[in-house]
Amino acid sequence: MSTGQDRHAETAHEAPADGLLQALHGRLVARAQDEGLLDVAYRVVDSPVGRVLVAASDSGVLRVAFEVQGHDAALEDLAVRVSPRVLEGGPRLDPVLRELEEYFAGRRTGFDVPLDLRLARGFRRDVVTTLPRIGYGTTASYTQVAAAVGRPAAVRAVGTACALNPVPLLVPCHRVVRSDGSSGRYAGGDEAKRTLLALERATAGALAPPAHGA
């Protein structure tokens, strides 16, 4: 039977080994990227709306997936539709992860990182490229988005395009709501959508200039 001292020694021995493996993996990813052998890099991070997978090509961020969508399924989809050369880690994701951290902390109201929208095509791409026009802290209805895209009758198709948006958070499909003002559904879950809208309302209110004469 192992004692507490034995378990402590085992844990102390495992920690440096884990650090070494992480360092070796980091060097592997960096070398693959430098040699053009890495097509998609990804990382999984914690956020106020659960663990989020973020993946990028050398052209920009091409996938953001929530845990409820299945990270393994997202990676399999990337391997099929983009490239099987997918690795976790590397510095490619540093800029977008920094901007996401600032967004969730209420210090950022828009994203500057480049996007790779190859996973959005046709009408769905038209919707995805229209969504950033919806200002931070505001919302638009599915009907309004359909009109903005030039297809006023395609309200349901707008809903599908939002559900299949490959880069949620960065492209704000969470700002699209029902005509009655209710939040509607969201790929990251209904609660996640309410959380994002509440975050933006609170931040936008804090950033707003005081009323005249206040």
C-alpha positions in Angstrom: 0.0 0.0 0.0 1.4 3.4 -1.0 1.7 6.1 1.6 1.0 9.8 1.4 4.7 10.4 1.0 4.9 7.9 -1.9 2.0 9.6 -3.7 3.6 13.0 -3.2 6.8 11.8 -4.7 5.0 10.3 -7.7 3.2 13.6 -8.3 6.4 15.6 -8.0 8.0 13.2 -10.5 5.2 13.5 -13.0 5.0 17.3 -13.0 8.4 17.9 -14.7 7.7 15.0 -17.1 4.4 16.7 -18.2 6.2 20.0 -18.6 8.9 18.3 -20.8 6.3 16.7 -23.0 4.5 20.0 -23.4 7.7 21.7 -24.4 8.6 19.0 -26.9 5.1 19.2 -28.4 5.4 23.0 -28.6 8.7 22.7 -30.5 7.1 20.0 -32.8 4.2 22.3 -33.7 6.5 25.3 -34.2 8.8 23.3 -36.5 5.8 21.9 -38.5 4.6 25.5 -39.0 8.0 26.8 -40.0 8.4 24.0 -42.5 4.9 24.4 -44.0 3.7 21.1 -42.7 0.9 22.5 -40.4 -2.3 23.5 -42.2 -4.5 23.9 -39.1 -3.5 24.7 -35.6 -6.0 24.6 -32.7 -6.3 25.1 -29.0 -9.1 24.6 -26.5 -9.6 27.3 -23.9 -11.9 28.0 -21.0 -14.4 30.9 -21.3 -17.5 32.2 -19.6 -19.6 30.2 -22.1 -17.7 26.9 -21.6 -14.6 25.4 -23.2 -14.1 26.7 -26.7 -12.0 25.3 -29.5 -10.3 27.8 -31.8 -8.6 26.7 -35.0 -6.7 28.7 -37.6 -5.0 28.3 -40.9 -2.1 30.5 -42.0 -4.8 32.8 -43.6 -6.8 33.3 -40.4 -9.2 31.8 -37.9 -11.4 29.3 -39.6 -13.3 27.6 -36.8 -14.6 28.3 -33.4 -16.6 25.5 -31.8 -18.4 25.2 -28.4 -18.1 22.2 -26.2 -21.8 21.3 -26.8 -21.1 21.1 -30.5 -18.4 18.4 -29.9 -14.7 19.4 -30.3 -13.8 16.0 -31.7 -16.5 16.4 -34.4 -15.2 19.9 -35.2 -11.6 18.5 -35.6 -12.8 15.6 -37.8 -14.7 18.1 -40.0 -11.6 20.3 -40.4 -9.5 17.2 -41.3 -12.0 16.3 -44.0 -12.9 19.7 -45.4 -9.6 21.6 -44.9 -6.6 19.3 -44.3 -5.6 16.2 -42.2 -2.5 18.1 -41.1 -4.1 19.4 -37.8 -2.1 19.9 -34.6 -2.8 21.3 -31.2 -0.8 24.3 -30.0 1.6 26.7 -31.5 1.8 30.5 -31.5 -0.6 31.0 -34.4 -3.6 31.2 -32.1 -2.0 33.7 -29.6 -3.5 36.8 -31.2 -7.1 35.5 -31.4 -7.0 34.0 -27.9 -5.7 37.4 -26.6 -8.6 39.2 -28.3 -11.1 36.7 -26.9 -9.8 37.2 -23.4 -10.1 40.9 -23.8 -13.7 40.5 -25.2 -14.8 38.4 -22.3 -13.2 40.9 -19.8 -15.2 43.7 -21.4 -12.1 45.4 -22.8 -12.8 44.7 -26.5 -15.9 45.4 -28.6 -14.7 44.1 -31.9 -12.1 41.7 -33.4 -9.2 42.5 -35.6 -7.7 39.1 -36.3 -8.0 37.9 -39.9 -10.6 35.2 -40.7 -10.5 32.3 -43.1 -14.1 31.9 -44.2 -13.7 29.0 -46.6 -16.1 26.9 -44.6 -19.0 29.3 -45.3 -20.2 29.3 -48.9 -22.9 30.8 -51.0 -25.8 32.4 -49.1 -24.4 31.3 -45.8 -21.2 33.3 -46.5 -23.3 36.3 -47.5 -25.0 36.1 -44.0 -21.7 35.6 -42.2 -20.1 38.6 -43.9 -23.2 40.7 -43.0 -23.3 39.9 -39.3 -20.4 42.2 -38.2 -22.6 45.2 -39.2 -24.7 44.5 -36.1 -23.1 46.8 -33.5 -21.7 45.6 -30.2 -24.4 45.7 -27.5 -27.2 45.8 -30.1 -29.3 43.1 -31.8 -31.0 42.6 -35.2 -33.9 40.2 -36.0 -33.6 37.3 -38.5 -35.9 39.3 -40.7 -33.7 42.4 -40.6 -30.6 40.3 -41.5 -32.5 38.6 -44.4 -33.3 42.1 -45.7 -29.7 43.3 -45.3 -28.5 40.4 -47.3 -30.9 41.2 -50.1 -33.1 38.1 -49.6 -36.0 39.4 -47.4 -38.0 36.1 -47.8 -35.0 33.9 -46.6 -35.6 34.4 -42.9 -35.3 30.7 -42.1 -32.2 30.4 -44.2 -30.7 33.2 -42.2 -31.3 31.1 -39.1 -29.6 28.1 -40.6 -26.6 30.3 -41.7 -26.3 31.6 -38.1 -26.4 28.1 -36.7 -23.7 27.0 -39.1 -21.5 30.1 -38.7 -18.0 28.6 -38.6 -16.6 31.4 -36.4 -19.2 32.3 -33.8 -18.0 34.9 -31.2 -15.7 36.5 -33.8 -18.7 36.9 -36.2 -21.6 37.8 -33.9 -24.4 35.5 -34.8 -25.4 35.7 -31.1 -26.7 39.3 -31.9 -29.4 37.9 -34.2 -32.7 37.5 -32.3 -36.3 36.7 -33.0 -38.7 39.5 -34.1 -40.4 39.5 -30.7 -37.1 40.3 -29.0 -36.5 36.9 -27.5 -33.0 35.5 -27.9 -33.8 32.4 -30.0 -31.5 29.4 -30.4 -27.7 29.4 -30.5 -25.0 26.8 -31.5 -23.3 27.3 -28.2 -26.6 26.8 -26.3 -29.3 29.2 -25.4 -27.7 30.1 -22.0 -24.5 31.0 -23.8 -26.3 33.3 -26.1 -28.0 35.1 -23.2 -24.7 35.3 -21.4 -23.0 37.0 -24.4 -25.9 39.5 -24.9 -25.9 40.4 -21.2 -22.1 40.9 -21.3 -22.3 43.2 -24.3 -25.2 45.2 -22.8 -23.4 45.7 -19.6 -20.1 46.7 -21.2 -21.8 49.0 -23.8 -23.7 50.7 -20.9 -20.5 51.2 -19.0 -18.7 52.6 -22.1 -21.6 55.0 -23.1 -21.0 58.7 -22.4 -23.0 60.2 -19.6 -26.3 61.8 -20.6 -26.2 65.6 -21.2 -26.5 67.5 -18.0 -25.9 64.4 -15.8 
